[in-house]
Amino acid sequence: MPSQQDFFAESDAYERFMGRWSRLLAPLLVKFASVNDQESVLEVGSGTGALSFAIAEALPSVRVTGVDPSSAYVQYAQARSSGDRVRFSVGDAQALTIPDASFNKTLSLLVLNFIPDPGKALREMTRVTKPGGTVAAAVWDYSEGMEMLRVFWDEAVDQDSTIASHDERNMRLCKRGELAALWRANGLEEVDEQPIAIELWFSSFDRLLASVSWRPGTGWRICGVVV
């Protein structure tokens, strides 16, 4: 069985890779969702805590709860948290053990399209959000925004058309309009979907290739709704 040290080493590696993307994107999602001070916010799929910490840093009186299925990531994030404004717990987005109408805002960063049943997760996110609150999510834009992956897959499919079904442009919820459609299909109103673009610079082509193997991206689509 892996030791706690092994878990933290894995979490630290994940943070070094994903953190550089998430830290750039998180403030834009916070702004999109119109998170205000004095509010309570739930982050679903909090990972190592990039979005939760971005919210707390931007808004000194907000209270944030992060939920993630990985106990390793939860431990790692909690160890980086000081005070009681930001806390993390292990939980399944599809079955949140949280009372109804507990949070003003419920957010999810780069997770929803990886959840087995995103519709169920969205309904849970809506359930725990107070009336008049906001549910918002950001996902990878595999169809258009991830330029370096787009170049890779376009060339790969051109060389071998039999692998077209593996092209990440086929991943669910990652094309224009798909998040909004999911929101509306689950009875939500006042849906707003917008693109977000960020830039990340690499010091060498080798570093770029190392990142491609981890499936990074340069663009996302976000969707929020008042419930």
KOLMI-722841 format. One record per atom (N, C-alpha, C, O): residue in three letters; x, y, z. Coordinates in steps of 0.1 Angstrom, whole numbers, padded with zeros to 4 digits, always signed. Example, Ala and Ser with C-alpha at 12.3 -4.5 7.8 and 13.67 -1.06 7.14 Angstrom:
# KOLMI-722841
ala+0132-0057+0078 ala+0123-0045+0078 ala+0132-0033+0078 ala+0142-0033+0085 ser+0128-0022+0071 ser+0137-0011+0071 ser+0129+0000+0079 ser+0134+0011+0080 
This chain:
# KOLMI-722841
met+0009-0012+0000 met+0000+0000+0000 met+0009+0012+0000 met+0018+0013+0008 pro+0006+0022-0008 pro+0014+0034-0009 pro+0014+0042+0005 pro+0003+0042+0011 ser+0025+0047+0008 ser+0026+0055+0021 ser+0020+0069+0019 ser+0018+0073+0007 gln+0018+0076+0030 gln+0013+0090+0029 gln+0023+0098+0021 gln+0020+0108+0014 gln+0036+0095+0023 gln+0047+0102+0016 gln+0045+0100+0001 gln+0047+0110-0007 asp+0042+0088-0003 asp+0040+0085-0018 asp+0028+0093-0023 asp+0029+0099-0034 phe+0017+0094-0015 phe+0005+0101-0019 phe+0009+0116-0021 phe+0004+0122-0031 phe+0017+0121-0012 phe+0020+0136-0013 phe+0029+0138-0025 phe+0029+0148-0031 ala+0038+0129-0027 ala+0047+0130-0039 ala+0039+0130-0052 ala+0042+0138-0061 glu+0029+0121-0053 glu+0020+0121-0064 glu+0012+0134-0066 glu+0011+0140-0076 ser+0007+0139-0054 ser-0001+0151-0055 ser+0008+0163-0058 ser+0004+0172-0065 asp+0020+0163-0053 asp+0030+0174-0057 asp+0033+0174-0072 asp+0034+0185-0078 ala+0034+0162-0077 ala+0037+0161-0092 ala+0025+0166-0100 ala+0027+0174-0110 tyr+0013+0163-0095 tyr+0001+0168-0102 tyr+0000+0183-0101 tyr-0004+0189-0110 glu+0003+0188-0089 glu+0002+0202-0087 glu+0012+0210-0096 glu+0009+0220-0101 arg+0024+0204-0097 arg+0034+0211-0106 arg+0030+0211-0120 arg+0032+0221-0127 phe+0023+0201-0125 phe+0018+0201-0139 phe+0005+0209-0140 phe+0005+0219-0147 met-0005+0205-0133 met-0018+0211-0135 met-0019+0224-0129 met-0027+0233-0133 gly-0012+0227-0118 gly-0013+0239-0111 gly-0010+0251-0119 gly-0017+0262-0118 arg+0000+0250-0129 arg+0003+0262-0137 arg-0008+0266-0146 arg-0010+0277-0149 trp-0016+0256-0151 trp-0028+0259-0159 trp-0039+0264-0150 trp-0046+0274-0153 ser-0042+0256-0139 ser-0054+0260-0131 ser-0052+0273-0124 ser-0062+0281-0123 arg-0040+0277-0120 arg-0038+0290-0114 arg-0041+0302-0123 arg-0045+0312-0119 leu-0039+0300-0136 leu-0042+0310-0146 leu-0057+0311-0149 leu-0062+0322-0151 leu-0063+0299-0149 leu-0077+0299-0153 leu-0086+0302-0141 leu-0097+0308-0143 ala-0082+0298-0129 ala-0091+0300-0117 ala-0097+0314-0115 ala-0109+0315-0113 pro-0088+0324-0116 pro-0094+0338-0114 pro-0104+0342-0124 pro-0113+0350-0121 leu-0103+0337-0136 leu-0112+0340-0147 leu-0126+0333-0144 leu-0136+0339-0147 leu-0125+0321-0139 leu-0138+0314-0136 leu-0145+0321-0124 leu-0157+0322-0124 val-0137+0325-0114 val-0142+0333-0103 val-0149+0345-0107 val-0160+0349-0102 lys-0143+0352-0116 lys-0149+0365-0122 lys-0162+0361-0130 lys-0172+0368-0128 phe-0161+0351-0138 phe-0173+0347-0146 phe-0185+0344-0137 phe-0196+0348-0140 ala-0182+0337-0126 ala-0193+0333-0117 ala-0197+0344-0108 ala-0207+0342-0100 ser-0191+0355-0108 ser-0194+0367-0100 ser-0194+0363-0085 ser-0204+0367-0078 val-0184+0356-0081 val-0183+0353-0067 val-0180+0366-0059 val-0171+0373-0062 asn-0188+0368-0048 asn-0186+0380-0040 asn-0181+0376-0026 asn-0183+0365-0022 asp-0175+0386-0020 asp-0171+0384-0006 asp-0183+0381+0003 asp-0194+0385-0001 gln-0181+0375+0014 gln-0191+0371+0024 gln-0199+0359+0019 gln-0208+0354+0027 glu-0197+0354+0007 glu-0204+0342+0002 glu-0198+0329+0007 glu-0186+0329+0011 ser-0205+0318+0005 ser-0200+0305+0007 ser-0199+0298-0006 ser-0209+0299-0014 val-0188+0291-0009 val-0186+0285-0022 val-0182+0271-0021 val-0173+0267-0012 leu-0187+0262-0029 leu-0183+0248-0030 leu-0176+0246-0043 leu-0180+0250-0054 glu-0164+0240-0042 glu-0157+0236-0054 glu-0158+0221-0055 glu-0154+0213-0046 val-0164+0216-0066 val-0165+0202-0069 val-0154+0197-0077 val-0151+0202-0088 gly-0147+0187-0073 gly-0135+0182-0080 gly-0123+0191-0077 gly-0117+0196-0087 ser-0120+0194-0065 ser-0111+0204-0061 ser-0096+0200-0063 ser-0088+0209-0063 gly-0093+0188-0065 gly-0079+0184-0068 gly-0070+0189-0057 gly-0072+0186-0045 thr-0059+0195-0061 thr-0050+0201-0051 thr-0053+0215-0046 thr-0045+0221-0039 gly-0065+0220-0051 gly-0070+0232-0044 gly-0068+0245-0051 gly-0070+0256-0045 ala-0064+0245-0064 ala-0060+0257-0071 ala-0072+0267-0071 ala-0070+0279-0068 leu-0084+0263-0075 leu-0095+0272-0075 leu-0099+0276-0062 leu-0102+0288-0060 ser-0100+0267-0052 ser-0104+0271-0038 ser-0095+0282-0033 ser-0099+0292-0027 phe-0082+0280-0035 phe-0072+0290-0030 phe-0073+0303-0037 phe-0071+0314-0032 ala-0076+0303-0050 ala-0078+0315-0058 ala-0090+0323-0053 ala-0089+0335-0052 ile-0100+0316-0050 ile-0112+0323-0044 ile-0109+0329-0031 ile-0112+0341-0029 ala-0102+0322-0022 ala-0099+0327-0009 ala-0089+0339-0010 ala-0090+0348-0002 glu-0080+0338-0019 glu-0070+0349-0021 glu-0077+0362-0026 glu-0074+0373-0022 ala-0086+0360-0035 ala-0093+0372-0041 ala-0103+0378-0032 ala-0106+0390-0032 leu-0109+0370-0023 leu-0120+0375-0015 leu-0118+0371+0000 leu-0120+0360+0003 pro-0113+0380+0008 pro-0108+0377+0021 pro-0119+0372+0031 pro-0115+0367+0042 ser-0132+0374+0028 ser-0142+0369+0038 ser-0150+0358+0032 ser-0159+0353+0039 val-0147+0353+0021 val-0155+0342+0015 val-0150+0329+0022 val-0139+0327+0027 arg-0160+0319+0023 arg-0157+0306+0029 arg-0158+0296+0017 arg-0168+0296+0010 val-0148+0287+0016 val-0147+0278+0005 val-0146+0263+0010 val-0138+0261+0019 thr-0154+0255+0004 thr-0153+0240+0007 thr-0149+0233-0006 thr-0156+0235-0016 gly-0139+0225-0006 gly-0135+0217-0017 gly-0138+0203-0015 gly-0135+0197-0004 val-0143+0196-0025 val-0147+0182-0024 val-0140+0175-0036 val-0141+0179-0047 asp-0133+0164-0033 asp-0126+0156-0043 asp-0127+0141-0040 asp-0126+0138-0028 pro-0128+0132-0049 pro-0128+0118-0046 pro-0114+0113-0041 pro-0114+0102-0036 ser-0104+0120-0044 ser-0090+0115-0041 ser-0086+0120-0027 ser-0085+0132-0024 ser-0085+0110-0018 ser-0080+0114-0004 ser-0066+0120-0004 ser-0063+0128+0004 ala-0058+0115-0014 ala-0044+0121-0015 ala-0045+0135-0018 ala-0038+0143-0012 tyr-0053+0139-0028 tyr-0054+0153-0031 tyr-0060+0161-0020 tyr-0056+0173-0018 val-0070+0156-0014 val-0076+0163-0002 val-0066+0165+0009 val-0066+0177+0014 gln-0058+0155+0012 gln-0048+0157+0023 gln-0038+0168+0019 gln-0034+0176+0027 tyr-0034+0167+0006 tyr-0024+0177+0001 tyr-0029+0191+0002 tyr-0022+0200+0006 ala-0041+0193-0003 ala-0047+0206-0003 ala-0050+0211+0011 ala-0047+0223+0014 gln-0054+0202+0020 gln-0057+0207+0034 gln-0044+0211+0041 gln-0044+0220+0049 ala-0033+0204+0038 ala-0020+0207+0044 ala-0016+0221+0040 ala-0008+0227+0047 arg-0020+0226+0028 arg-0016+0239+0024 arg-0025+0250+0028 arg-0023+0262+0026 ser-0036+0246+0035 ser-0046+0256+0039 ser-0043+0260+0053 ser-0040+0252+0062 ser-0044+0273+0055 ser-0042+0279+0069 ser-0055+0285+0073 ser-0062+0291+0065 gly-0059+0284+0086 gly-0071+0289+0091 gly-0083+0280+0087 gly-0081+0269+0082 asp-0095+0285+0089 asp-0107+0277+0086 asp-0116+0282+0075 asp-0127+0277+0073 arg-0111+0292+0067 arg-0119+0297+0056 arg-0119+0287+0045 arg-0129+0288+0037 val-0109+0279+0043 val-0108+0270+0032 val-0106+0256+0038 val-0097+0253+0045 arg-0115+0247+0035 arg-0114+0233+0039 arg-0117+0223+0028 arg-0124+0227+0019 phe-0112+0211+0030 phe-0114+0201+0019 phe-0119+0188+0025 phe-0115+0185+0037 ser-0126+0181+0018 ser-0131+0168+0022 ser-0133+0158+0010 ser-0134+0163-0001 val-0132+0145+0013 val-0134+0135+0003 val-0149+0134+0000 val-0157+0133+0009 gly-0152+0133-0013 gly-0166+0132-0017 gly-0167+0129-0032 gly-0158+0132-0040 asp-0179+0124-0036 asp-0182+0121-0049 asp-0192+0131-0055 asp-0202+0134-0049 ala-0188+0137-0066 ala-0196+0148-0072 ala-0210+0143-0075 ala-0220+0151-0076 gln-0211+0130-0078 gln-0224+0124-0082 gln-0233+0121-0070 gln-0245+0117-0071 ala-0228+0122-0058 ala-0236+0119-0046 ala-0230+0127-0034 ala-0223+0121-0025 leu-0232+0140-0034 leu-0226+0149-0024 leu-0233+0147-0011 leu-0245+0147-0010 thr-0225+0145+0000 thr-0231+0144+0013 thr-0232+0157+0020 thr-0226+0160+0030 ile-0240+0166+0013 ile-0241+0180+0017 ile-0256+0183+0017 ile-0263+0179+0008 pro-0261+0190+0027 pro-0275+0194+0027 pro-0279+0203+0016 pro-0271+0210+0010 asp-0292+0203+0012 asp-0297+0211+0002 asp-0294+0226+0005 asp-0293+0230+0016 ala-0293+0234-0006 ala-0292+0249-0005 ala-0281+0253+0006 ala-0284+0262+0014 ser-0269+0248+0005 ser-0259+0251+0015 ser-0249+0262+0010 ser-0243+0268+0019 phe-0248+0264-0003 phe-0238+0273-0008 phe-0244+0284-0017 phe-0254+0281-0024 asn-0238+0296-0017 asn-0242+0306-0027 asn-0238+0303-0041 asn-0245+0306-0051 lys-0226+0297-0042 lys-0220+0294-0055 lys-0214+0280-0055 lys-0208+0276-0045 thr-0216+0273-0066 thr-0209+0259-0067 thr-0202+0259-0080 thr-0208+0261-0091 leu-0189+0257-0080 leu-0180+0258-0091 leu-0173+0244-0094 leu-0171+0236-0084 ser-0169+0242-0106 ser-0161+0230-0110 ser-0151+0234-0120 ser-0155+0240-0130 leu-0139+0231-0118 leu-0128+0235-0127 leu-0121+0223-0134 leu-0114+0215-0127 leu-0123+0221-0147 leu-0117+0211-0155 leu-0119+0197-0150 leu-0110+0188-0150 val-0132+0194-0146 val-0135+0181-0140 val-0148+0175-0146 val-0148+0163-0148 leu-0157+0183-0149 leu-0171+0178-0152 leu-0171+0168-0164 leu-0178+0158-0163 asn-0163+0170-0174 asn-0163+0161-0185 asn-0156+0147-0182 asn-0157+0138-0190 phe-0150+0146-0171 phe-0143+0134-0167 phe-0152+0126-0157 phe-0149+0114-0154 ile-0163+0132-0152 ile-0171+0125-0143 ile-0180+0115-0150 ile-0185+0118-0161 pro-0182+0103-0145 pro-0189+0092-0153 pro-0203+0097-0157 pro-0207+0094-0168 asp-0210+0104-0148 asp-0224+0109-0151 asp-0224+0124-0148 asp-0228+0128-0137 pro-0220+0132-0158 pro-0220+0146-0155 pro-0233+0152-0152 pro-0234+0162-0145 gly-0244+0147-0158 gly-0257+0152-0155 gly-0261+0150-0141 gly-0267+0159-0134 lys-0258+0138-0135 lys-0260+0136-0121 lys-0252+0145-0112 lys-0257+0150-0102 ala-0240+0147-0116 ala-0231+0156-0108 ala-0237+0171-0109 ala-0237+0178-0099 leu-0242+0175-0121 leu-0248+0188-0122 leu-0260+0190-0113 leu-0262+0200-0107 arg-0268+0179-0113 arg-0280+0180-0104 arg-0277+0181-0090 arg-0283+0187-0082 glu-0266+0174-0086 glu-0261+0175-0072 glu-0256+0189-0069 glu-0258+0195-0058 met-0248+0194-0079 met-0243+0208-0077 met-0254+0218-0075 met-0254+0227-0067 thr-0265+0216-0083 thr-0277+0225-0082 thr-0284+0223-0069 thr-0288+0233-0063 arg-0285+0211-0065 arg-0292+0208-0052 arg-0286+0215-0040 arg-0293+0220-0032 val-0273+0215-0040 val-0266+0221-0028 val-0264+0236-0029 val-0259+0243-0020 thr-0269+0242-0041 thr-0268+0257-0042 thr-0280+0263-0038 thr-0291+0259-0041 lys-0279+0275-0031 lys-0291+0282-0027 lys-0299+0288-0038 lys-0293+0291-0049 pro-0312+0289-0037 pro-0320+0296-0047 pro-0314+0310-0050 pro-0311+0317-0040 gly-0313+0313-0062 gly-0307+0326-0066 gly-0292+0326-0067 gly-0285+0336-0070 gly-0286+0314-0064 gly-0271+0312-0065 gly-0267+0309-0079 gly-0275+0310-0088 thr-0254+0305-0080 thr-0249+0302-0093 thr-0241+0289-0093 thr-0234+0286-0084 val-0243+0282-0104 val-0236+0270-0107 val-0227+0272-0119 val-0233+0276-0130 ala-0214+0270-0119 ala-0206+0273-0130 ala-0195+0262-0131 ala-0190+0257-0121 ala-0191+0260-0144 ala-0181+0250-0146 ala-0172+0254-0158 ala-0176+0261-0167 ala-0159+0250-0158 ala-0150+0251-0169 ala-0145+0238-0173 ala-0142+0230-0164 val-0144+0235-0186 val-0139+0223-0191 val-0128+0226-0202 val-0128+0237-0207 trp-0120+0216-0205 trp-0110+0217-0216 trp-0118+0219-0229 trp-0128+0213-0231 asp-0113+0228-0237 asp-0118+0230-0251 asp-0109+0221-0260 asp-0100+0227-0267 tyr-0112+0208-0261 tyr-0104+0200-0270 tyr-0107+0202-0284 tyr-0099+0198-0293 ser-0119+0208-0287 ser-0123+0209-0301 ser-0115+0220-0309 ser-0111+0218-0320 glu-0113+0232-0302 glu-0107+0243-0309 glu-0096+0250-0301 glu-0086+0253-0307 gly-0098+0251-0288 gly-0089+0260-0280 gly-0075+0254-0277 gly-0066+0262-0276 met-0074+0241-0277 met-0061+0235-0273 met-0052+0234-0286 met-0052+0223-0292 glu-0046+0244-0289 glu-0039+0245-0302 glu-0028+0234-0304 glu-0027+0228-0314 met-0020+0231-0293 met-0009+0222-0295 met-0015+0208-0296 met-0009+0199-0304 leu-0026+0204-0289 leu-0032+0191-0291 leu-0039+0190-0304 leu-0040+0180-0311 arg-0045+0202-0309 arg-0052+0202-0321 arg-0042+0199-0333 arg-0045+0191-0342 val-0030+0205-0332 val-0020+0202-0342 val-0016+0188-0342 val-0014+0181-0353 phe-0014+0182-0330 phe-0010+0168-0329 phe-0020+0159-0335 phe-0017+0150-0343 trp-0033+0160-0331 trp-0043+0151-0335 trp-0046+0153-0350 trp-0049+0143-0357 asp-0046+0165-0355 asp-0049+0167-0370 asp-0038+0160-0378 asp-0042+0153-0388 glu-0026+0161-0374 glu-0015+0154-0381 glu-0016+0139-0379 glu-0014+0131-0389 ala-0019+0134-0367 ala-0020+0120-0365 ala-0031+0113-0373 ala-0029+0103-0379 val-0042+0120-0373 val-0054+0114-0381 val-0051+0115-0396 val-0055+0106-0403 asp-0044+0125-0400 asp-0040+0126-0414 asp-0031+0114-0418 asp-0032+0109-0429 gln-0022+0110-0409 gln-0013+0099-0411 gln-0020+0086-0410 gln-0016+0076-0417 asp-0030+0085-0401 asp-0037+0072-0399 asp-0051+0075-0395 asp-0054+0078-0383 ser-0060+0074-0405 ser-0074+0078-0402 ser-0081+0068-0393 ser-0092+0071-0388 thr-0075+0056-0390 thr-0082+0046-0382 thr-0082+0051-0367 thr-0089+0045-0359 ile-0074+0061-0364 ile-0073+0065-0350 ile-0082+0077-0347 ile-0082+0083-0336 ala-0090+0081-0357 ala-0099+0093-0356 ala-0108+0093-0344 ala-0111+0103-0338 ser-0113+0081-0341 ser-0122+0079-0330 ser-0116+0083-0316 ser-0123+0086-0307 his-0102+0082-0316 his-0095+0086-0303 his-0092+0101-0302 his-0088+0105-0292 asp-0094+0108-0313 asp-0092+0122-0313 asp-0100+0129-0301 asp-0112+0126-0299 glu-0093+0137-0293 glu-0099+0142-0281 glu-0110+0153-0284 glu-0116+0158-0275 arg-0111+0157-0297 arg-0122+0166-0301 arg-0135+0159-0299 arg-0146+0165-0298 asn-0135+0145-0297 asn-0147+0137-0295 asn-0151+0136-0281 asn-0162+0131-0278 met-0143+0141-0272 met-0146+0140-0258 met-0159+0149-0255 met-0160+0160-0260 arg-0168+0143-0246 arg-0180+0150-0243 arg-0178+0163-0236 arg-0169+0165-0229 leu-0188+0172-0238 leu-0188+0185-0231 leu-0177+0195-0235 leu-0176+0205-0229 cys-0169+0191-0245 cys-0158+0200-0248 cys-0159+0207-0261 cys-0149+0213-0266 lys-0171+0208-0267 lys-0174+0216-0279 lys-0183+0227-0276 lys-0190+0227-0266 arg-0183+0237-0284 arg-0191+0249-0282 arg-0206+0245-0281 arg-0211+0237-0289 gly-0212+0250-0270 gly-0227+0247-0268 gly-0230+0235-0260 gly-0241+0234-0255 glu-0221+0226-0258 glu-0224+0214-0251 glu-0226+0216-0236 glu-0235+0210-0230 leu-0219+0224-0230 leu-0221+0227-0215 leu-0235+0234-0214 leu-0242+0230-0205 ala-0237+0244-0222 ala-0250+0251-0221 ala-0262+0241-0223 ala-0272+0242-0216 ala-0260+0232-0233 ala-0271+0222-0235 ala-0273+0213-0223 ala-0284+0210-0219 leu-0262+0209-0216 leu-0263+0201-0204 leu-0271+0209-0193 leu-0279+0204-0186 trp-0267+0222-0192 trp-0274+0230-0182 trp-0289+0231-0184 trp-0297+0229-0175 arg-0293+0234-0197 arg-0307+0235-0200 arg-0314+0222-0199 arg-0326+0221-0195 ala-0307+0211-0203 ala-0314+0197-0202 ala-0317+0194-0188 ala-0326+0185-0186 asn-0311+0200-0178 asn-0313+0197-0164 asn-0322+0208-0158 asn-0321+0209-0146 gly-0329+0215-0166 gly-0339+0225-0161 gly-0334+0238-0156 gly-0341+0245-0149 leu-0321+0241-0159 leu-0316+0254-0154 leu-0319+0265-0164 leu-0320+0263-0176 glu-0319+0277-0159 glu-0323+0289-0167 glu-0312+0299-0167 glu-0303+0298-0159 glu-0314+0309-0175 glu-0304+0320-0176 glu-0290+0315-0178 glu-0280+0319-0171 val-0288+0306-0188 val-0276+0300-0190 val-0267+0309-0199 val-0271+0315-0208 asp-0254+0310-0195 asp-0244+0318-0202 asp-0232+0310-0204 asp-0225+0305-0194 glu-0228+0308-0216 glu-0216+0301-0220 glu-0206+0310-0227 glu-0210+0317-0237 gln-0194+0311-0222 gln-0184+0319-0228 gln-0171+0312-0230 gln-0168+0303-0222 pro-0163+0316-0240 pro-0149+0310-0241 pro-0139+0318-0232 pro-0141+0330-0230 ile-0129+0311-0227 ile-0118+0317-0220 ile-0105+0313-0227 ile-0104+0301-0230 ala-0096+0322-0229 ala-0083+0318-0235 ala-0072+0323-0226 ala-0072+0335-0221 ile-0062+0315-0223 ile-0050+0319-0215 ile-0038+0314-0223 ile-0039+0306-0232 glu-0027+0320-0220 glu-0014+0316-0227 glu-0004+0311-0216 glu-0003+0316-0205 leu+0003+0301-0220 leu+0013+0295-0212 leu+0026+0294-0220 leu+0025+0287-0231 trp+0037+0299-0216 trp+0049+0299-0224 trp+0058+0288-0219 trp+0059+0285-0207 phe+0065+0281-0228 phe+0075+0271-0225 phe+0089+0275-0229 phe+0091+0282-0239 ser+0099+0271-0221 ser+0112+0276-0224 ser+0119+0268-0235 ser+0130+0272-0240 ser+0114+0256-0238 ser+0120+0248-0249 ser+0109+0239-0255 ser+0098+0237-0249 phe+0112+0234-0267 phe+0103+0225-0273 phe+0102+0212-0265 phe+0091+0206-0265 asp+0113+0208-0259 asp+0112+0196-0251 asp+0102+0197-0239 asp+0095+0188-0236 arg+0102+0209-0233 arg+0092+0211-0222 arg+0078+0211-0228 arg+0069+0206-0221 leu+0076+0216-0240 leu+0063+0216-0246 leu+0059+0201-0249 leu+0047+0198-0246 leu+0068+0193-0254 leu+0064+0179-0257 leu+0061+0172-0244 leu+0052+0163-0243 ala+0068+0175-0233 ala+0065+0168-0220 ala+0051+0172-0215 ala+0045+0164-0209 ser+0047+0184-0218 ser+0034+0188-0214 ser+0023+0182-0222 ser+0013+0179-0217 val+0026+0181-0235 val+0016+0175-0244 val+0012+0161-0239 val+0001+0156-0240 ser+0023+0154-0234 ser+0020+0140-0230 ser+0011+0140-0218 ser+0005+0129-0215 trp+0009+0151-0211 trp+0000+0152-0200 trp-0013+0158-0204 trp-0022+0161-0195 arg-0015+0161-0217 arg-0028+0166-0222 arg-0032+0180-0217 arg-0042+0181-0211 pro-0023+0190-0218 pro-0027+0203-0214 pro-0035+0210-0225 pro-0038+0204-0235 gly-0039+0223-0222 gly-0046+0230-0232 gly-0044+0245-0231 gly-0039+0250-0221 thr-0048+0252-0241 thr-0047+0267-0240 thr-0060+0274-0240 thr-0061+0286-0240 gly-0071+0266-0241 gly-0084+0273-0241 gly-0095+0265-0234 gly-0094+0252-0234 trp-0105+0271-0229 trp-0116+0264-0222 trp-0129+0271-0226 trp-0129+0282-0230 arg-0140+0263-0224 arg-0153+0269-0224 arg-0159+0268-0210 arg-0157+0258-0203 ile-0166+0279-0206 ile-0172+0279-0193 ile-0186+0281-0194 ile-0191+0288-0203 cys-0194+0276-0184 cys-0208+0278-0185 cys-0213+0280-0170 cys-0209+0273-0161 gly-0221+0290-0169 gly-0227+0293-0156 gly-0242+0296-0157 gly-0247+0299-0167 val-0249+0294-0146 val-0263+0296-0146 val-0268+0301-0132 val-0262+0297-0122 val-0278+0309-0132 val-0284+0313-0119 val-0296+0303-0117 val-0304+0301-0126 val-0296+0297-0105 val-0306+0287-0103 val-0316+0292-0092 val-0326+0285-0089 
